[in-house]
Amino acid sequence: MNFANMFKELNSGKRIGRFACIVMVLIVGVAFSVYAGKDDCTNIDGDGAQPIQEVGKEDLNTVNDYDEVVEEDDRKGVIYLALIGGSQPKANGCGLIPKNDAGQWTGWGGPLNFDNVTIGEGGATRNHIVIGGTYFVRGFGAHAIGTLVYDLTGDKYLKFEGYVGMSDEKDPGGCGHGGSSDFTFTVDGKEMFKSKTLKGSEDGENVEAVKVEFDIPTNAKELTIVMGDGGDGIGCDHSTIGDAKLLTAQALAVEPANKLPTIWGHLKARY
């Protein structure tokens, strides 16, 4: 055999091998960036400053106890709203993050540094999300008055779903009623949903999370969420949004496995 030809073939093989390795690295990198899950959303490591606890019957006098769970929605085409670990204007597997300045996201306790947690009492005191006795695996918490603006141009979103209310980390009645907030959702300046003033507790009982859902207009550009102070100042207003997500046609083709009924901030009557 001609040694020159052998050398060319060997050299060509090395180039092919290097090329294959590069392609494999790129594929793996894309896979991780696109399909990153909740564990890559900069979660707190551990139970939080006020650990959550599952109970048979939640009690206003116990901080962060819960008897309902809303798990992560793993349908394809579900894009979660995030704060830190996601991307924009095209979401990654962690979710879609706001496009406005981080200083506007919370009226106190910033800068926010984790996803899927509440505001707590400062940077090292974040807790997992519990609203009115329901634990939300996904979501985020801030402090009134806060504004979040999400770019909607990265995908064809058809619907928004989520729950709003006051974090149970202020049980058993911080500021007398666990704080109060109102939540307003607008798309391109048009109001899509506005809650009444929601308190953490009322008449000695936790107030449940309120379901929010509305259609996203065609060619929408941005979603704005404003967490207000309920008209009485920002004291104790640990505003929280659970299971906040945008749905595409792919997600709407499949029924979610775990959902709560629509609730308008009413008290748990079964106790």
N, C-alpha and C positions, 0 to 999 in steps of 0.2 A: 504494500500500500504506500502511496505517496505521503511522506511525512508532512509536507506542507498542507495537504488536504486534511490529514488527521488533526493538525493543529487548528485549522479553520473550523472544523466540526466541533472540536473541544471548546474552542473559544465561543462559538455560536451557542453551544449548550449552556455555557456559563451565563451568557447574556439572557437566554431564555429563562434560566433558573432565577436570575436576579429579578427579571421582569415579573415572573410568577410570584415571587416573594412580595414585591412591591404591591402588586394587585391584591394579594391576600391581606396585607396590612391595611390597605385602603378599604377593602370590604369589611374587615373587622371593625375598623374605626367608624365607618358609616353606620354599621349595625349598632354599635354602642351609642352613637350620638342620636340615632333615630329611635331606638327602642329602649333607651334608658328608662328605668322604672322609678317607682316612688323612692326606692332606696338611694337613688342618685340625686334626690331633691334636697340635699343639704339638711336632712332631718337632725333633730337633737338626738344625741346618743344617750339613751336611758329613759327614765320615767318622767323627767321634768321636775321642776321645783315643787309643784303640787301634783303628785302622781295621780293618774286616773285609776278608778277601781270599778269593776263590774259588780253590780248588786242585783238582788231580786226586786228591790223597790227603791228607787232613787229618793233622796231626802234633801230638802233645801239646806238643812243644817250640816251637810257633808260636802266638802269641796270636791268637784270633779268626779262624782259618782255617776254611773250611767246604767240604764237597763235596756237601751236600744243601741244598735250599731249600724252605721251606713258604711259599708265596705267600699273599697276602690272599684270603680266601674271599669271593667277590663274589656268592654266591647271595642272592636276596631272602629276608629273614627271618633272616639271620645278624646277631646283635648282639654286637659285641666288647666285652670288658671293657677299660676304660680307667682312667686315673687323673686326668687333668687336663682334656682337651678335650671329654669327653663330658658327659652330663647324667644326672640322676636325679630321680624314680623312672622317668621315661620317657626312654629313650635317644635321642640324636640320631644323626646319621650317623657320628660319631666313635666313639660307643659309650656304655656305661653306666659311671658312675663310682661309687666307694664312698660310702656314707652315713655311715660312721663318721669320726671325727676324723683328719685327715691325719697327726697325730703318732703314730698307731698303725700306720701303714702300713709303717714300716721301723724296725728297731732301731738303725740307724746311717746317716749320710749324708743325712739329710733337711734341709729338706723336699724331697720329690720334685717335679720341675718339668717333666718331659716324659713323653709317652707313647711306647711302642714302643722303649724304651731300657733299659739295665741301670743299676745303681746307680753303677758307676764308683768313683772314689776321692773323690768330692765333687761339688758342684754343676756345675762346669765340665768334668767328665770323663766324662760319660755316653757309652755306646757302644751300637751296635746289638746286637740279641739273637742270640747264638750259644750253643747248648747242645750239647756233645758233637759238634761238627763239623757241626751243622745250623743254618742261618740262618733265623730266623723274622721275616718282614716285620712281623707284628703280635705284640704281647705286652708284658710289662713286667717290670722287675727291681727288687728291693728288697734288704734285708739282714735276715737273721734277727736278732731274732725280730720278725716283722711280722704284722699282722692286717688283713684287708680284709673289709668287710661290704657286700654288694650287695643293694639292694632289688629284689625280684622281682615286685612288684605292678604294674609298669608295662606288662606284656605277658604273653601266655600262652606262657611258655617251657616246652619239653618236654624239652630235653636240654642238658647241658654237655659241651664237648669242649676239650681243651687238652693241653699237654705241660709237664712240670716237670723241673727239673734245676739244675745249677750253671753259672753263666756262664763261658764260655771266656776271659773277660778275666783270669781268675786263672791261666791256663796260664803257664808250664809247671809248675804244682804249688804255688801259693801255700799256705802252711801245711802243705806236704808232700803235699797231695792235692787242691788246688784248692778247699778249703772243703767243708762238708757241711751238708745240710739235710734235714728231713723235711717233707712237705706234707700237710695235712689239710683236707678239704673237708666241710663240714656244711651241711645245709639244715634250717632251723628246729630246730637242735639235734641232728638225726640225722646220724650220720656216713655219708657217701656214698662216700668214698675216703680212704685213708691210705697214703702211700708208706712204704717202708722208708727207712732213712737213705741218702741219695744223695750220693756224693762227686763231685768234679770229675774225678778220675782214680783208677784202680785197676790195680795190676800194670803200671804204665807205659803205660797206654792211657786215652784219654778215655772217660768213661761217657756213653752216649747218653741223650737225653731220654726220659722215661717218659710214655707216653700215658695221659691221664686222660679217662674218659667215664662218665657216669651219667645216668639219667633224672631229671628234675625232677618231684617229686610235684605233683599237682593242688592249686591254691590255695596254693602255697608262697609264703612271705613274704620270706625272706632267705637268701642264700648267704654263708657265712663261709669264708674261706680263711686258714689259719694256716701261716706259713712258720717252722718250728722250727729249732733249732740243731743237730739231729742228735745231741744229748746230749753234745757236747764243747765247748760254748761257742760264741760267735758269730764268732770270728776267721775271716776270709776267706770268710764265708758269704754269698756273693753269690747269693741265691736268685732264681730266674728262672722265669717262666711264659710259654711261647710259645703263640701262636695261641689264646689263651683266649677262648672264645665261647659264647654261649647260642643255642640253635636253636629256632625256632618251627616250626609245622607246615608253613609255606611253604618253609622251608629243607630240611626233611626229605623233601620231595617231590622234591628234585633231588639227584642224586649229586654230591659235591664233585669238582672237577677235579683237585685236588692233595692227596694225603694220604699220610702215612707209616704203616707198619704199627704195631700195638700193640707197644711195647717195654717191658720191665721192667728198665731200667737195666743191661742187659747190655753187654758190651764189643763193639766192632765186630770181627767175626770174619773179615771178608773181607780183612784186610790181612795 
